[in-house]
Amino acid sequence: MMPLLQLCCRVWPRAVALQRCCHSLPTQNLKSIDEALVKGKLLQTEAILKQATTLYKPDEVMLCFNGGKDCTVLLDVLIRQCKDATPLRAMCVNSHEPFEEMEQFIATTLQRYSVKLQRYNGHLKLAVEQALAEQPQVRAMFLGCRRTDPGCAELTSMMPCDNGWPALMRIFPLLDWSYHDVWNYLRSRQLPYCSLYDQGYTSLGERSSTRMNPSLLAFDEQLGKLIYRPAYELKDDKLERANREDTQLVNRTRQHHQNP
Protein backbone atom coordinates (compact mmCIF):
# COMPACT_ATOMS: atom_id res chain seq x y z
CA MET A 1 0.00 0.00 0.00
CA MET A 2 1.25 3.47 -0.88
CA PRO A 3 2.39 5.48 2.20
CA LEU A 4 -0.11 8.16 3.25
CA LEU A 5 2.31 11.09 2.72
CA GLN A 6 3.28 9.90 -0.76
CA LEU A 7 -0.37 9.41 -1.69
CA CYS A 8 -1.32 12.90 -0.48
CA CYS A 9 1.57 14.49 -2.35
CA ARG A 10 0.32 12.88 -5.58
CA VAL A 11 -3.36 13.63 -5.12
CA TRP A 12 -3.22 17.10 -3.57
CA PRO A 13 -1.93 19.05 -6.64
CA ARG A 14 -4.90 17.76 -8.66
CA ALA A 15 -7.30 18.83 -5.95
CA VAL A 16 -5.91 22.33 -5.55
CA ALA A 17 -6.06 22.89 -9.31
CA LEU A 18 -9.84 22.81 -9.05
CA GLN A 19 -10.01 25.76 -6.65
CA ARG A 20 -11.14 29.23 -7.71
CA CYS A 21 -8.66 31.90 -8.74
CA CYS A 22 -9.38 34.17 -5.78
CA HIS A 23 -10.70 33.97 -2.26
CA SER A 24 -12.44 36.24 0.19
CA LEU A 25 -12.89 35.30 3.83
CA PRO A 26 -16.30 34.88 5.53
CA THR A 27 -16.97 37.26 8.40
CA GLN A 28 -17.26 34.52 11.02
CA ASN A 29 -13.58 33.56 10.60
CA LEU A 30 -12.19 36.98 11.51
CA LYS A 31 -12.22 36.73 15.31
CA SER A 32 -8.46 36.24 15.71
CA ILE A 33 -7.47 39.33 13.74
CA ASP A 34 -6.01 42.24 15.74
CA GLU A 35 -7.66 45.27 14.15
CA ALA A 36 -5.64 47.66 16.32
CA LEU A 37 -2.39 46.43 14.78
CA VAL A 38 -3.81 46.83 11.29
CA LYS A 39 -4.89 50.39 12.01
CA GLY A 40 -1.49 51.30 13.41
CA LYS A 41 0.39 50.15 10.33
CA LEU A 42 -2.24 51.70 8.10
CA LEU A 43 -1.68 55.12 9.67
CA GLN A 44 2.02 54.88 8.83
CA THR A 45 1.23 53.93 5.25
CA GLU A 46 -1.30 56.70 4.81
CA ALA A 47 1.25 59.25 6.03
CA ILE A 48 3.70 58.08 3.35
CA LEU A 49 1.01 58.27 0.68
CA LYS A 50 0.00 61.74 1.81
CA GLN A 51 3.59 62.89 1.45
CA ALA A 52 3.77 61.34 -2.00
CA THR A 53 0.60 63.10 -3.16
CA THR A 54 2.09 66.47 -2.17
CA LEU A 55 5.16 65.78 -4.27
CA TYR A 56 3.65 64.13 -7.35
CA LYS A 57 0.58 64.59 -9.49
CA PRO A 58 -1.68 61.57 -10.11
CA ASP A 59 -0.32 61.04 -13.63
CA GLU A 60 3.27 61.14 -12.33
CA VAL A 61 3.04 57.96 -10.24
CA MET A 62 2.74 54.29 -11.14
CA LEU A 63 2.23 51.07 -9.18
CA CYS A 64 4.35 47.96 -9.65
CA PHE A 65 1.75 45.17 -9.45
CA ASN A 66 2.13 41.42 -9.88
CA GLY A 67 -0.94 40.08 -8.05
CA GLY A 68 0.91 39.05 -4.88
CA LYS A 69 -0.47 39.61 -1.40
CA ASP A 70 1.68 42.67 -0.66
CA CYS A 71 0.89 44.66 -3.78
CA THR A 72 -2.76 43.63 -3.47
CA VAL A 73 -2.83 45.36 -0.08
CA LEU A 74 -0.99 48.37 -1.50
CA LEU A 75 -3.40 48.64 -4.41
CA ASP A 76 -6.40 48.62 -2.09
CA VAL A 77 -4.87 51.26 0.19
CA LEU A 78 -4.00 53.46 -2.79
CA ILE A 79 -7.49 53.26 -4.23
CA ARG A 80 -9.11 53.99 -0.86
CA GLN A 81 -6.92 56.99 -0.11
CA CYS A 82 -6.47 58.54 -3.54
CA LYS A 83 -9.85 59.91 -4.56
CA ASP A 84 -8.58 61.45 -7.79
CA ALA A 85 -10.61 60.60 -10.87
CA THR A 86 -7.44 59.73 -12.82
CA PRO A 87 -7.23 55.91 -13.21
CA LEU A 88 -4.26 54.42 -11.41
CA ARG A 89 -1.48 53.31 -13.74
CA ALA A 90 0.36 50.08 -13.04
CA MET A 91 3.06 47.96 -14.62
CA CYS A 92 3.87 44.29 -14.38
CA VAL A 93 6.78 42.13 -15.55
CA ASN A 94 5.36 38.97 -17.09
CA SER A 95 6.25 35.68 -15.43
CA HIS A 96 8.06 33.12 -17.58
CA GLU A 97 5.96 30.33 -16.08
CA PRO A 98 2.83 31.92 -14.62
CA PHE A 99 0.24 30.23 -12.45
CA GLU A 100 -3.15 30.22 -14.15
CA GLU A 101 -4.78 31.14 -10.84
CA MET A 102 -2.57 34.20 -10.56
CA GLU A 103 -3.27 35.34 -14.10
CA GLN A 104 -6.99 35.04 -13.47
CA PHE A 105 -6.68 36.92 -10.19
CA ILE A 106 -4.78 39.77 -11.84
CA ALA A 107 -7.46 40.06 -14.50
CA THR A 108 -10.31 40.18 -11.98
CA THR A 109 -8.42 42.64 -9.77
CA LEU A 110 -7.79 45.07 -12.62
CA GLN A 111 -11.50 44.97 -13.37
CA ARG A 112 -12.44 45.38 -9.72
CA TYR A 113 -10.30 48.49 -9.23
CA SER A 114 -10.41 49.89 -12.79
CA VAL A 115 -6.62 49.88 -13.04
CA LYS A 116 -4.70 50.40 -16.27
CA LEU A 117 -1.98 47.73 -16.32
CA GLN A 118 0.86 47.67 -18.84
CA ARG A 119 2.70 44.34 -19.04
CA TYR A 120 6.30 43.87 -20.11
CA ASN A 121 8.63 40.96 -20.83
CA GLY A 122 12.21 40.60 -19.67
CA HIS A 123 14.00 41.99 -16.63
CA LEU A 124 12.57 44.65 -14.37
CA LYS A 125 15.11 47.32 -15.35
CA LEU A 126 14.24 46.96 -19.02
CA ALA A 127 10.53 46.98 -18.17
CA VAL A 128 10.90 50.21 -16.20
CA GLU A 129 12.84 51.82 -19.05
CA GLN A 130 10.10 50.83 -21.49
CA ALA A 131 7.35 52.08 -19.18
CA LEU A 132 9.03 55.47 -18.76
CA ALA A 133 9.66 55.75 -22.49
CA GLU A 134 5.93 55.27 -23.07
CA GLN A 135 4.91 57.53 -20.17
CA PRO A 136 7.73 60.04 -19.67
CA GLN A 137 5.67 62.08 -17.21
CA VAL A 138 5.97 59.32 -14.57
CA ARG A 139 8.40 60.34 -11.82
CA ALA A 140 7.68 57.86 -9.01
CA MET A 141 6.68 54.25 -8.50
CA PHE A 142 4.88 52.57 -5.61
CA LEU A 143 6.24 49.16 -4.62
CA GLY A 144 4.85 46.70 -2.08
CA CYS A 145 8.22 45.70 -0.61
CA ARG A 146 8.59 44.98 3.09
CA ARG A 147 11.74 45.39 5.19
CA THR A 148 11.89 41.65 5.83
CA ASP A 149 12.11 40.93 2.09
CA PRO A 150 15.55 39.96 0.77
CA GLY A 151 17.67 43.05 0.18
CA CYS A 152 15.22 45.48 1.78
CA ALA A 153 16.56 45.87 5.32
CA GLU A 154 18.28 49.20 4.62
CA LEU A 155 15.56 50.82 2.53
CA THR A 156 13.69 53.96 3.52
CA SER A 157 10.11 54.81 2.62
CA MET A 158 11.18 57.02 -0.31
CA MET A 159 14.41 56.47 -2.23
CA PRO A 160 15.54 57.53 -5.72
CA CYS A 161 16.83 54.87 -8.09
CA ASP A 162 20.60 54.63 -8.50
CA ASN A 163 23.26 52.38 -10.04
CA GLY A 164 22.36 53.27 -13.61
CA TRP A 165 18.60 52.82 -13.29
CA PRO A 166 16.17 55.37 -14.76
CA ALA A 167 15.56 58.57 -12.81
CA LEU A 168 12.63 57.50 -10.67
CA MET A 169 11.58 57.85 -7.03
CA ARG A 170 10.79 54.54 -5.35
CA ILE A 171 8.05 54.71 -2.72
CA PHE A 172 7.59 51.86 -0.22
CA PRO A 173 4.36 52.45 1.75
CA LEU A 174 4.38 48.93 3.29
CA LEU A 175 8.05 48.89 4.23
CA ASP A 176 7.48 48.34 7.97
CA TRP A 177 4.59 45.90 7.61
CA SER A 178 5.09 42.29 8.64
CA TYR A 179 3.87 39.14 6.92
CA HIS A 180 1.06 38.93 9.47
CA ASP A 181 0.17 42.62 9.04
CA VAL A 182 -0.49 41.94 5.38
CA TRP A 183 -2.78 39.03 6.16
CA ASN A 184 -4.54 40.92 8.92
CA TYR A 185 -5.37 43.68 6.46
CA LEU A 186 -6.59 41.34 3.72
CA ARG A 187 -8.73 39.26 6.04
CA SER A 188 -10.14 42.02 8.22
CA ARG A 189 -11.41 43.78 5.11
CA GLN A 190 -12.47 40.53 3.41
CA LEU A 191 -10.50 41.41 0.29
CA PRO A 192 -10.14 38.92 -2.54
CA TYR A 193 -6.65 37.46 -2.95
CA CYS A 194 -5.12 34.78 -5.15
CA SER A 195 -6.54 31.38 -4.21
CA LEU A 196 -3.08 29.80 -4.21
CA TYR A 197 -2.53 31.31 -0.78
CA ASP A 198 -5.33 29.12 0.55
CA GLN A 199 -3.63 26.04 -0.87
CA GLY A 200 -0.41 26.22 1.14
CA TYR A 201 1.56 28.74 -0.92
CA THR A 202 3.08 31.56 1.16
CA SER A 203 5.21 33.23 -1.52
CA LEU A 204 4.56 33.10 -5.24
CA GLY A 205 7.10 33.07 -8.06
CA GLU A 206 7.58 31.00 -11.19
CA ARG A 207 5.37 27.92 -11.35
CA SER A 208 8.30 25.49 -11.74
CA SER A 209 10.17 26.80 -8.69
CA THR A 210 7.30 27.48 -6.28
CA ARG A 211 5.86 24.78 -4.05
CA MET A 212 3.35 24.60 -1.25
CA ASN A 213 5.07 25.52 2.00
CA PRO A 214 6.02 22.37 3.95
CA SER A 215 5.62 24.33 7.18
CA LEU A 216 1.86 24.38 6.54
CA LEU A 217 1.46 20.63 6.03
CA ALA A 218 -0.73 19.22 8.81
CA PHE A 219 -2.96 16.26 9.52
CA ASP A 220 -6.64 17.14 9.53
CA GLU A 221 -8.43 14.87 12.00
CA GLN A 222 -11.88 15.58 10.57
CA LEU A 223 -10.81 14.79 7.02
CA GLY A 224 -8.48 12.02 8.11
CA LYS A 225 -5.63 13.10 5.83
CA LEU A 226 -2.73 15.48 5.43
CA ILE A 227 -3.59 18.92 4.07
CA TYR A 228 -1.84 22.23 3.54
CA ARG A 229 -3.12 25.01 5.78
CA PRO A 230 -3.71 28.49 4.27
CA ALA A 231 -0.86 30.99 4.14
CA TYR A 232 -2.29 33.21 6.87
CA GLU A 233 -1.85 30.37 9.38
CA LEU A 234 1.95 30.39 9.02
CA LYS A 235 3.25 31.08 12.53
CA ASP A 236 6.91 31.84 11.81
CA ASP A 237 7.07 34.58 9.18
CA LYS A 238 10.76 33.77 8.64
CA LEU A 239 9.50 30.70 6.76
CA GLU A 240 7.48 32.78 4.29
CA ARG A 241 9.80 31.82 1.41
CA ALA A 242 10.45 28.23 2.46
CA ASN A 243 8.36 27.14 -0.52
CA ARG A 244 10.58 28.87 -3.10
CA GLU A 245 13.17 26.73 -4.88
CA ASP A 246 14.55 29.43 -7.15
CA THR A 247 18.28 29.58 -6.39
CA GLN A 248 18.43 33.08 -7.84
CA LEU A 249 15.58 34.38 -5.68
CA VAL A 250 17.70 36.44 -3.30
CA ASN A 251 19.74 38.10 -6.05
CA ARG A 252 16.72 38.82 -8.22
CA THR A 253 14.66 40.12 -5.32
CA ARG A 254 17.48 42.32 -4.09
CA GLN A 255 17.76 43.84 -7.57
CA HIS A 256 13.99 44.21 -7.80
CA HIS A 257 13.64 45.95 -4.45
CA GLN A 258 16.72 48.12 -4.50
CA ASN A 259 16.08 49.42 -8.02
CA PRO A 260 13.52 50.59 -8.70
Secondary structure, 3 states (H helix, E strand, C coil): CCCHHHHHHHHHHHHHCCCCCEECCCHHHCCCCCHHHHHHHHHHHHHHHHHHHHHCCHHHEEEECCCCHHHHHHHHHHHHHCCCCCCCEEEEECCCCCCHHHHHHHHHHHHHHCCEEEEECCCHHHHHHHHHHHCCCCCEEECCCCCCCCCCCCCCCEEECCCCCCCCEEECCCCCCCHHHHHHHHHHCCCCEEHHHHHCCCCCCCHHHECCCHHHEEEECCCCEEEECCHHHCCCHHHCCCCECCCCHHHHHHHHHHCC
